[in-house]
Amino acid sequence: MKRRLKQLVAVCTSAALILTMSLSFTGCGSSGIDSELSMAPDVEKYLENVDQEYAYNIAETLAYDEEYLSNELGWRTAGSDAEHKAADYLAKEMESLGLEDVEKVPVTVDKWQFNDASLTIKGTDIDIMPASYATNGTDEEGITAEIVDVGNGMAADYEGKDVEGKIALAGVDQWNEAWIDQYMNEAALHGAAAIVSYSLESGYAAYSDDMINMQDLCADDVIPCVSISRNQYKKISKAIKAGNNEATLTVDNVMEPDEGTSYNVIGKIKGKSSDQQIIVAGHYDVYFNGFQDDSCAIGLVFAMAKAMKDAEYTPENDIVFVAHGSEEWGAIGSQFDWTTGAWEMINTAHPEWAGKTLALLNFELPALYDGADKAKIQCEPEFASLAKEFIENSGLNSDPVNDVYPDGFDSTSIDTFCLEDGVSYRGAGVPHFINVPGFDTTAEKNWNRDRYHTVADDKDTYNADVMTTNLNTFGALAIYLDQTPALQLDFTATCDDIDEALNADIAKAAGADVKAYKKASAQLRTAAEELNKKIDDINTRYEEAVAGDASDDEIAAIRAEGTELNKEILETYKYVQDNFIGIILTSDLVIKHVAYQNNIETISGVVAALEKGELSSEDETSGALDLAWQINGGSEYGYYSFSPETSEASKKTLLEEYNEGNIFWGTGKGSTFADTSEATISVLAKAAAVESGEDVTYDDEIAIYNEALAAQQEELVKSMQAETDAMVKLAEMLK
C-alpha cells in the first residue's frame, strides 16, 4: 500500500452474507425484475467453505518465516532472493490447492536487495542496524566520517554546517512535509557522503519512539540513505554532544538497474470458457514483516481460491489468482516507482488480459479494523451502480450479524486511487474493485501514520472477523461477476465525472468552446444510456431463461451475446482511460483538463494577492505564498523548504518529458506544468527581505505568473477540445 493515503473506511460484511442473493437487475437504469439469482446456490456453498484461519496461516508464513525475508528487519523487495523464494513457496501452495496453469511470470524490474547495515559511533556502545532505502550501499569498510546533526534536513538547516564528505543526520517528516528523496538530495547537494534519517514525532512511525519507518525512494540512488528510530537518534545526539561524533556506516545493498527479475505468481480455476476472466490479486513484497501490507492480502487471495475449490465451484470464466511482486518499489529515479510488477504484468507479460478481464479484485490490508461503524466498497465510478445494487439487494444490510460494522454497508462506493496495483490495471483497461483498508487517515491516531511501513505492522493487528467478511463479500462478488453475462459498467458515471469536472467560468475565460463540450457530453450520455439498456436486457433475459424452461443452447446463446457485448464494453472502458483520465502528481485521478483548471485558479489567486502585496493572509488561504505551493498539484511546495536544485531534481522524476520510459502507470496521464518556479523562488526570497524591513515590489514575479497563466489557458483549451472530440467519437462507437 502506498503513501499519501486519503480518508478510507474499511469494508466488511456479515458471516451470513448473501445467502439469499435476491438481487434485481436495475443497476444500469432499467426497471429490471426481482428474482433469486441463479448463482445463489454457488455463493452459499462458497460461503460454507470460507476458511479465514487458512488465510491467517499464509500471511503468518510470508510475514515471519525467515526463509522468505532478506534480513533480521524483514524485507522482501523487488527482484531479491527473498522475493524469489517466496514466489517458489506461493507457486507450490497454488499447486497444492489444485489450481491449474500455475506459473511464475517473470517481469523485469530494477533489483533491490537489502542484506544488512550497521551504524556505530566511536567511543560509545552504539551499534545499531538501520533500515536502508533503495540506494547504492557502501563497500565492506563502510563510510567512516564525522556525523553531523542537520536538524530537519531542509536547506536552511545546512546553513553554517560543513557536511562535505560527512554523514548527515536528519529528522524527516514524510507525513506532512516532503518525501525522503528531497531530504537525500539536499544532503547530497551539500556534499554529504550519506544521510541517516529518523521520523519526527509529527511524521510517520508515531506508534512509538522505537519505530523505524521506510518508504519508497523516488529518486536516483545518489548517496547511501538509511532510517533509524527516534530513540536511536536520541542516543546518537547525546553521543555527539559529548564529543563522540566519529561514525561508521556500512550498508550492504544490491542495486541492479534493469537487471532484476520479479515474479508474478499465477494460478487458475479454469472456466467453462477462457474467452473472459476475473483476476483476484494482492502483492507479496514487503517492508519489515509486512503482515497487513500485504501478506494478509495474499492470505485472502489464496483462501478465496481454496474456498472455491473446496466448494467445487466451476466458473463460467477463468478466475485467475495473482500474487504480484514489486508493488512497494521497482524502479530507480521515478515518482511512479511502485506497482511496477503489476504494470509489467498487464503491459508487457500479458497485455491481452486487458481485452478479456471483466474485473480485477485487488486487496490491501484486508484484516485491519479501525472502529468504523459503516463499511464501504471501493471501485471505479463505472462500477458504482453495480456496487450499490450489490449492497442494497444482496442482504448485506437486512440483518447484519457481524461484530465489526454495526451499521452495515454504505451503498455509496469510494472511487479508486493511485496507491495500489489496481492503478496499473485500470490504465491498461481493466476495471477493478478493492477492499477499503481499515484506517482513518484523518484521526489523530491512525494505523497509517502509526504503523505503516514499520515493524508495528504485525499480527497483533489481525482481525479475523474483517478477514472473514472480506472473503465473504468479494468471493460472492467474484461469483456474481462471473455468472452475470453482460458486464455492468455504467458509463453515465463517466459522463457525471466529465460534467462535474467543468468549471465553465474558467473555461470560457480561457477561450474554450464550453457549448460544444456540453453538447458532446449530452450525446455521450445518451449513448451510454442505450448501452445500459443492452446490458440489462441480456442479463434479465438470462435470469428468466435459467429460471424457466429454456434449453441449454438457448441459455448459452444469451451468454454468448453477453460475451460479445463485453468486448465493446471493455473497449469503451479502455478508451475512457486513454482519453479522459489524467493524474495530478502521483495521487489524484481526474478528468485531464482539471489539472489546467486548478492551475489557472491558483495562479490567478497568487497574482491577485501579489497585486495587493499580500504574501500571507490571516486564515492562510488567500495570500500569495498560501497559494503558490499548490501550483502543479503541490509540486511547488518543495521550493519553500529545500534548495531549488533539490526541488528541480524531484520534479524531473515526475515528468514524462524528462523521464520518458520510466513513469510507468503515469505515461500519458500527466499535464504540462506551469512554468512558475522562478517566480515562486523569488517571492520566497522577497518574503525574507520583507521580514527584514525592506521595501519590495513584485512586478517581475507577476509578469512570470501571468505568462504561465496564459500558457495554462492555452493548454486548457487544447485539453477540452481533445476531450470534446473524444466524447463525440466515443458516442459514435457506442452506436
Salt bridges, closest charged atoms under 4 A:
ASP51 OD2 - LYS306 NZ 3.78
GLU60 OE2 - LYS459 NZ 2.98
ASP88 OD1 - LYS104 NZ 2.55
ASP101 OD2 - LYS268 NZ 3.88
ASP101 OD2 - LYS270 NZ 3.57
GLU146 OE1 - LYS166 NZ 3.14
ASP162 OD2 - LYS166 NZ 3.44
GLU186 OE2 - HIS190 NE2 2.83
ASP209 OD1 - ARG230 NE 2.67
ASP209 OD2 - LYS234 NZ 2.97
ASP216 OD1 - LYS2 NZ 3.91
ASP216 OD2 - ARG3 NH1 2.99
ASP285 OD1 - HIS283 ND1 2.85
ASP293 OD1 - HIS283 NE2 3.22
ASP293 OD2 - HIS453 NE2 3.31
ASP294 OD2 - HIS283 NE2 3.60
ASP310 OD2 - LYS306 NZ 2.85
GLU312 OE1 - LYS45 NZ 3.95
GLU316 OE2 - LYS272 NZ 3.01
GLU316 OE1 - ARG559 NE 3.43
GLU327 OE1 - HIS283 NE2 3.11
GLU328 OE1 - LYS2 NZ 3.14
GLU328 OE2 - HIS283 NE2 3.87
GLU328 OE1 - HIS453 NE2 3.15
GLU352 OE2 - HIS350 ND1 2.70
GLU364 OE2 - HIS283 NE2 3.49
GLU380 OE2 - ARG426 NH1 3.72
GLU380 OE2 - HIS432 ND1 2.88
GLU392 OE2 - LYS388 NZ 2.72
ASP410 OD2 - LYS376 NZ 3.66
ASP415 OD1 - ARG426 NH1 3.53
GLU420 OE2 - HIS432 NE2 2.92
ASP421 OD2 - HIS324 ND1 3.54
ASP450 OD2 - LYS445 NZ 3.65
ASP458 OD1 - ARG451 NH1 3.53
ASP496 OD1 - ARG525 NH2 2.88
ASP499 OD2 - ARG525 NH2 2.98
GLU530 OE2 - LYS533 NZ 3.36
ASP537 OD2 - ARG541 NE 2.97
GLU561 OE1 - ARG541 NH2 2.83
GLU564 OE1 - LYS567 NZ 3.52
ASP578 OD2 - LYS574 NZ 2.71
ASP588 OD1 - LYS6 NZ 2.46
GLU614 OE1 - LYS612 NZ 3.82
GLU636 OE1 - LYS651 NZ 3.31
GLU701 OE2 - LYS686 NZ 2.99
GLU715 OE2 - LYS718 NZ 3.40
GLU723 OE1 - HIS593 ND1 2.75
GLU732 OE2 - LYS735 NZ 3.44
